[in-house]
Amino acid sequence: MQYEILYQPEFSVVKIMLEANEQIRAESGAMMSMTPNIDVQSKVPGGIGKMIGRMVAGESAFQTTFTAQGGAGEVILAPGFPGDIVAVDASQPLMVTGGAYLAGDINLQMETITSLKGFVGGEGLFMLKIFGQGLLLLGSYGAIHAVQLAPGQSYIVDTGHLVAFTASMGFNIKKAAKGLMSTITSGEGLVAEMTGPGIVYTQTRTVSALAAAMPVRR
């Protein structure tokens, strides 16, 4: 399997080149185009329990498996929002926020993780833990900015800008500003304090900011 990420960072898509009988699994609705020999199967990997877990984590209930039949083929995948795509190695488990998973090798495993620390703000409560051997593709709203943290090094990220991070990292949800008035006037809500070692993937735009800027129709 080979891949090429095109049109970065604003309107990225990823072209997956599959050899005969090779497969890749993607979020439902991610396919933009493909060659005629690609077989498409929509399934619920892991049964009803894992389906519910993916739904509460902000992902679709179903996932689509693309298989090249009778020879090599290609499929082009696109995220749901204008933005970037990054390919990461999931051999070191990653925590992935809702909506960031785009596609991956069929051998990758997923678990839904509940973080009670994020309950107060309603963000980051459910995340996917993804691990295993093979390609993992993440999508973002806006460009992706990665930060590598050394052991013991801390870094603070607005929860709306968080895409993914190394699962073994320290992770704590807290208010961005001290005191109610400071929180209101600063325009900042909850942030995630990350502690290395590991890597943090962030996105340069947030869906909540987009929604807030949209005019309300009456």
C-alpha positions as a printed Julia matrix, in Angstrom:
218×3 Matrix{Float64}:
   0.0    0.0     0.0
   1.23   3.46   -0.91
  -0.34   6.86   -0.33
   0.04  10.47   -1.42
  -1.45  13.46    0.4
  -2.53  16.15   -2.06
  -3.53  19.84   -1.83
  -2.16  20.47    1.66
  -2.94  22.1     3.97
  -6.27  23.79    3.21
  -8.15  21.21    1.15
  -6.19  17.98    1.62
  -7.19  14.63    0.19
  -5.23  11.39    0.3
  -4.75   9.06   -2.66
  -4.37   5.43   -1.57
  -2.73   3.06   -4.07
  -3.66  -0.54   -3.33
  -2.11  -3.68   -4.74
  -4.41  -6.6    -5.66
  -6.42  -7.74   -2.6
  -5.03  -4.98   -0.37
  -7.52  -3.19    1.87
  -7.95   0.04    3.76
 -10.7    1.0     6.19
 -12.14   4.52    6.29
 -14.81   6.61    7.94
 -18.22   6.34    6.29
 -18.62   9.0     3.6
 -14.88   9.7     3.23
 -14.57   8.34   -0.33
 -14.18  11.06   -2.99
 -13.38   8.85   -6.0
 -11.93   5.46   -6.91
 -11.07   3.11   -9.74
 -13.8    0.68  -10.92
 -12.08  -2.42   -9.48
 -12.36  -1.24   -5.87
 -14.86  -3.28   -3.87
 -16.72  -1.32   -1.17
 -18.11  -2.94    1.96
 -19.74  -1.02    4.83
 -19.54  -2.8     8.18
 -19.74  -2.33   11.93
 -16.28  -3.46   13.08
 -16.3   -5.01   16.55
 -20.07  -5.31   16.9
 -22.74  -3.13   18.51
 -20.7   -2.24   21.59
 -17.83  -0.74   19.62
 -20.29   0.91   17.22
 -21.84   2.84   20.13
 -18.37   3.72   21.39
 -17.38   5.22   18.05
 -20.62   7.21   17.89
 -20.14   8.81   21.31
 -16.52   9.56   20.36
 -17.75  11.62   17.41
 -17.11   9.07   14.66
 -19.59   7.37   12.34
 -21.23   4.12   13.44
 -20.22   2.34   10.25
 -16.83   2.08    8.6
 -16.1    1.33    4.96
 -13.54  -1.2     3.76
 -12.05  -0.68    0.28
 -10.47  -3.71   -1.44
  -8.59  -3.76   -4.77
  -9.89  -6.69   -6.83
  -8.27  -8.23   -9.9
  -5.24  -5.94   -9.81
  -3.99  -2.64   -8.43
  -6.43   0.19   -7.8
  -6.77   3.51   -6.04
  -9.21   5.33   -3.8
  -9.14   9.01   -2.88
 -10.38   9.96    0.59
 -11.33  13.38    1.92
 -12.03  14.65    5.46
 -15.37  16.19    6.35
 -13.91  19.66    6.87
 -11.48  21.79    4.82
  -8.09  21.15    6.31
  -5.07  18.93    6.55
  -4.29  15.21    6.66
  -1.39  13.61    8.51
  -0.11  10.03    8.33
   1.08   8.68   11.68
   2.56   5.48   13.07
   0.09   3.81   15.42
   2.55   1.23   16.74
   2.81   3.68   19.65
  -0.85   4.04   20.77
  -2.54   7.38   20.12
  -5.51   9.12   21.71
  -7.61  10.63   18.9
 -10.35  13.22   19.42
 -13.81  12.99   17.88
 -13.96  13.41   14.11
 -10.18  13.27   13.58
  -9.97   9.63   12.44
 -10.07   9.43    8.63
  -8.74   6.01    7.63
  -6.31   3.28    8.55
  -4.97  -0.2     8.03
  -7.57  -2.91    8.71
  -5.28  -4.34   11.41
  -5.52  -1.24   13.6
  -7.47  -1.61   16.84
  -9.78   1.03   18.36
 -11.07   1.51   21.88
 -13.36   4.25   23.19
 -11.89   5.99   26.22
 -14.07   7.97   28.62
 -12.34  10.93   30.26
 -14.39  12.17   33.21
 -11.93  15.06   33.51
 -13.51  16.62   30.44
 -17.12  16.24   31.57
 -17.54  19.78   32.9
 -16.85  21.46   29.59
 -18.47  18.86   27.36
 -15.28  18.6    25.27
 -12.89  15.7    25.21
 -15.18  13.39   27.19
 -14.86  10.57   24.69
 -11.79   9.79   22.61
 -10.56   6.89   20.51
  -7.45   4.97   21.5
  -5.93   3.64   18.27
  -3.04   1.21   18.16
  -1.47  -1.53   16.03
   0.71  -1.97   12.98
  -0.06  -0.08    9.8
  -0.98   3.26    8.31
  -3.19   5.67   10.28
  -4.56   8.83    8.65
  -5.95  11.72   10.68
  -7.88  14.72    9.38
  -8.23  18.21   10.81
 -10.1   21.47   10.41
  -7.35  23.81    9.25
  -3.67  22.87    9.13
  -2.07  20.35   11.49
   0.66  21.53   13.84
   2.67  18.85   15.64
   4.63  19.46   18.85
   7.21  16.97   20.16
   7.54  17.04   23.96
  10.56  15.86   25.92
  10.17  13.86   29.17
   8.59  16.09   31.82
   7.95  18.95   29.38
   4.46  20.46   29.61
   2.36  22.07   26.9
  -1.16  23.56   26.97
  -3.67  23.17   24.14
  -7.22  24.5    23.8
  -9.41  21.38   23.77
 -11.09  22.48   20.54
  -7.72  22.54   18.78
  -6.61  19.1    20.0
  -6.46  16.38   17.32
  -4.4   13.54   18.83
  -1.58  12.77   21.24
   0.6    9.89   22.4
  -1.56   7.76   24.7
   1.1    7.41   27.39
   1.39  11.18   27.91
   0.17  12.96   31.02
  -3.21  14.58   30.3
  -5.18  17.01   32.46
  -8.24  19.15   31.65
  -8.51  22.53   33.36
  -9.79  26.1    32.85
  -7.66  28.34   30.67
  -8.09  31.36   32.97
  -8.47  31.6    36.73
 -11.8   32.87   37.99
 -15.21  33.19   36.31
 -14.73  36.79   35.1
 -11.32  36.02   33.57
 -12.79  33.0    31.81
 -15.62  35.09   30.33
 -13.52  38.1    29.27
 -10.63  36.08   27.85
 -12.88  34.11   25.52
 -11.01  30.93   26.49
 -12.67  27.84   27.94
 -11.09  24.51   28.8
  -7.55  23.54   27.95
  -5.61  20.28   28.03
  -2.27  20.29   29.8
  -0.04  17.66   28.19
   3.13  16.29   29.73
   5.8   14.5    27.69
   7.39  12.45   26.43
   5.27  12.2    23.3
   3.83  14.12   20.4
   0.75  16.35   20.28
  -1.16  17.03   17.05
  -3.22  20.23   16.98
  -5.44  21.91   14.37
  -5.31  25.6    13.5
  -9.1   26.08   13.43
 -12.03  24.84   15.52
 -15.52  23.77   14.55
 -16.98  25.6    17.56
 -15.51  28.9    16.37
 -16.98  28.32   12.91
 -20.39  27.58   14.39
 -20.24  30.72   16.54
 -19.47  32.86   13.49
 -22.44  31.56   11.5
 -25.47  33.87   11.4
 -28.54  32.63   13.22
 -31.56  32.19   10.97
 -34.93  33.08   12.41
